[in-house]
């Protein structure tokens, strides 16, 4: 298992502020007993929180696939016209006519593929005894649409002390106005450079609640957590899930990282 070695921007576009530091003893100002979904699991060793980078499953598939078929038909018709010597365009207009449909189809196909391959849950595990977080991370790439290397679940592990929770705010007219997401950035402890930034929550309330839960667990253990109103969920169980979620791949951690993320370090691991 290799961690990401990229160097990212100090702050991504739309950054607003950071949530309390992992070492902060600040008391959460909000009540989160009724957070839904509640943690998937927690015990003396690890806490698992649910996560999903796409809030509405199936939209890209239901709208994108018909669009791709219609676009393909239009593209074939367009190219057949261009082969007719009696039909001519200026070279710049012709170039746009040739390139725009495939580019649009490629972009739509990316979102359709992501909608179909994205796991039904992308959990994060916080192991308080190892002082690490483990992310069931789904990677994708807009350019390399058919590359196995750039697509698929690639779990990663990072040190808890290197993680920062960042709030991002973007005003999007027509999409509900103000959009507030929470991201987790990871820094290289030697250079202090950001080496990874991953999605954490779609809205500020859930992001603040989940981050407070994670900090309390990592600092004080499971006894510091409240009694949650909603029961934990097994996302591999189809009961209550939408049809698109039932079609989505189940969560299957690789054996080695699954065992490590759920257990305490042995004496041989201590250094």
N, C-alpha and C positions, 0 to 999 in steps of 0.2 A: 504494500500500500504506500503510494507516494503522495506527498502533499503537493499543493500547487506552488510553483516557484515563480509565477508571474509577478510583475510589479505593477500595481494599479494606481489610479489617481488617489491623492490624499482624501479627497471628497468627491463623490459622484454628483452629477447634475441634480439639483433640487434638494441638496442637503439642508436641513433645518437646525438640528441640534442632536446631541448624544444623550442617550438614557444613562442613568447612574452607572458608574464604573463597577467592574466585577468585584472590586474590593470595598466599594462603598457600603456603609452601614445604614444608609438612609432608609427610613421606614416607608413602605409603599403607601401612597396617599389614597389609593382606591381599593375597593373591595372586589375580590375576584373569585369568591366562592362559587358564583354562578357562571363562570366562564364556560363557554360551549364552543368546541368540544373541550372537555377537561383533559388533564394529562392521560396519555395512553396507559402509563404504568409508572409507579415509583415504589422504591423500597430503600433499604439502607445503603445500597450501592449506587443505583442509577435512577434517573428520571427520564422519561420519554415524552416529548411533546409532539403533537400532530402538526403537520405543515402541508400546504398545497400551493404551488406557485401559480396555478390557474384556478380562479375562483368559480368559473362557470364552465363545467365540462360539457363537451358535445357541440357547443356553438360553432366552433371553427370547422368541425366535421360536417355538421348539417348544412351549413352555408357554403363551406369551401368546396366540397366535392361536386355539387351541381355547378358551381362557378367554374371549376376546372374543366368539366366536360363541355360546357358552353363555350368557354374560352378556346378549348382545343378545336372545336368545330369552326369557330370564327377564325382561328389562326390558319387552319387548312384552307378555308375559303380565301383569306387574304393572300396567302402565298400562291394560290392558284391564279388569282388576278394578276399578281406580279409576274407570273410566267407568261401572261398574255402580252405579246409585244405591242398590242394596240393601247395598253394601259401604262402610263408613265407618270412619274413624280419627280420632283427635284430630289437630288441625292440626299439632302439633309432630312427632308420630310420622309423619304423612303426609309432612311436608316432608323428613324424614330418608330415608324410603322412596323419595321422588322423586329426591333429590339424590345419595345414596350410590352407586347403580350407575353413573351417568354419570361421576362423579368417579373411581371405581375403574377404569372402562374407559379413561378419558383417561390415567390414570397408566400403565396397562399398555401402551397404544398408544404412549406416548412411548418406553418401553424397547424395544418391538418395532421401532419406526422406527429408533432409534439402532443396534440390532443389525444391521439390514439396510443402513443407509447408512454406517456407520463404515468407513473405509478399512481395507484389510488390514494396513497399517502406517502409523504416524503419526511419521515420523522427525524427528529434530532434527539440524541441521547446525551445526557449530562452525567458523567461518571465522577462522583465527588471524591472517591478514594484514589482514582488515578489522576484527578484534576484535568480531565480532558472532555472534549465534546466530540461526538461522532455524528456525521451528517450522512443521511441516505440521499446523496446528491444526484439529481438527474442533470446531465450535461447535454447541450445541443449546440448546433452551429448553423447559422443562417446560410453560409456559403457551401459547406460540405454536407449537402443534404443526404447523400447516400453513404457517408463514411461511418463505419462502425466505431472507429477510433474516437470520433467527435460526438457520438450519440450514445445514450444509454446511462444506466445507473453506475456511478463511480463513487462509492463511499469514501469519505476522507475523515481524518481525525486531526484535531488541533488542540493545543494547550488552552485551557480555560482562561488563563491569565492574559492571553494574547488577543482575546475577543472583545470587540466594542459593538454595542447596539446603537445604530444610527437611524434617525428619523428623517424621512424624505417627504417633501411636500411639493406637489405639482398641480397647477390649476389646469384642468382639462374641460373646457366648455363642451357641453353635450354629453359628458360622461359623469354627471353628478357633481360637477364643480371641483372642489378641492379633493385631491387624492392624497392620502397619507399612508405611506408604506414604512415598514421597519426592516432594515437590513442588518446583517451581522458582518462586520469587517474583521479580518484577521491580519495581524502584523507580525512581521519577522522580528523576534525579540533582539536580534543582533543589530539590525539596521533600522528598525522601527518603520519599515516600509510596508504598505498594505499589499499583501500577496494574494488575498482572496476576498470576495464580497459576495454573500449569498442571501437569498430571500429568507425572511423570517415571518412576517405577518402582513396581511393586506390592509389592516386598519390600525390606527394608533391605540385604540382601547385594548385590542387583543395583543398587540405588540408589547404594550406596557405591562399588561397582566402576565403574559408568558415570561417576559424578562424578569419581573418581580418574583415569579414562581421559581425560575431557574436560579436567581441570586440567593433566595432564601434556602433553597435546597442545597446548593453548593457551599453555602456558608454555615448553615445550622443543621442540615439534615432533614429527613422527612417529617420529623415531629414539628417543624416550624410551619408546615403547610396546613391550610385550613381543610375542613371537611367539605369536599366539593359536592355541589348539588347534583350535577349530572354524572352518571356512572362512566367509567372508562370505556373506550370503544376498541374493538378488534376490527381493524380496517380490512382484514382479509376475510371477514365474515360478510356475505352479501346482504344480510338482513338490513333493510332500511336504506340501502344505497340506491342511487339512481341507476338507470340502465347503462349509462355511459361509464359510471364508476364500476359497475359489475364487469364490464368488458375490459376495464383497465388492468394492467399487470399488477399482481399482488406484491406485497412487500416481502422480499426474500434477501435478507442480509447474507453476504458471504460468511461462511462458517467461522473463519478466523476472526474477523472484525466483530461478528455477532458475539462470540465468546468473550473477546477482550472487553467490549463495551458493557457487558453485563456482569463482569466479575471484578473482584479486587485484585490488585497486583500481588504476585507471589514474591517470595523472598528473593528469587533470582532476578526479578524485574527491578528491585530497588538498587539505586546507585548513589 
